[in-house]
């Protein structure tokens, strides 16, 4: 299962850990994913993984 938001498509980003000695090693920034249940138009319930930011937007729009 990929770490990707099913609505916005947000996925992992890459960057560096930087120590006090200025050593740089690669790291991943993972999206803040939450599992929610949504009701589709045909009445079925499906679990999807959504980024927390998209969940906030959906709640604000009244879709959840």
Order of alpha helices (4+ residues) and beta strands (2+ residues): beta-beta-beta-beta-alpha
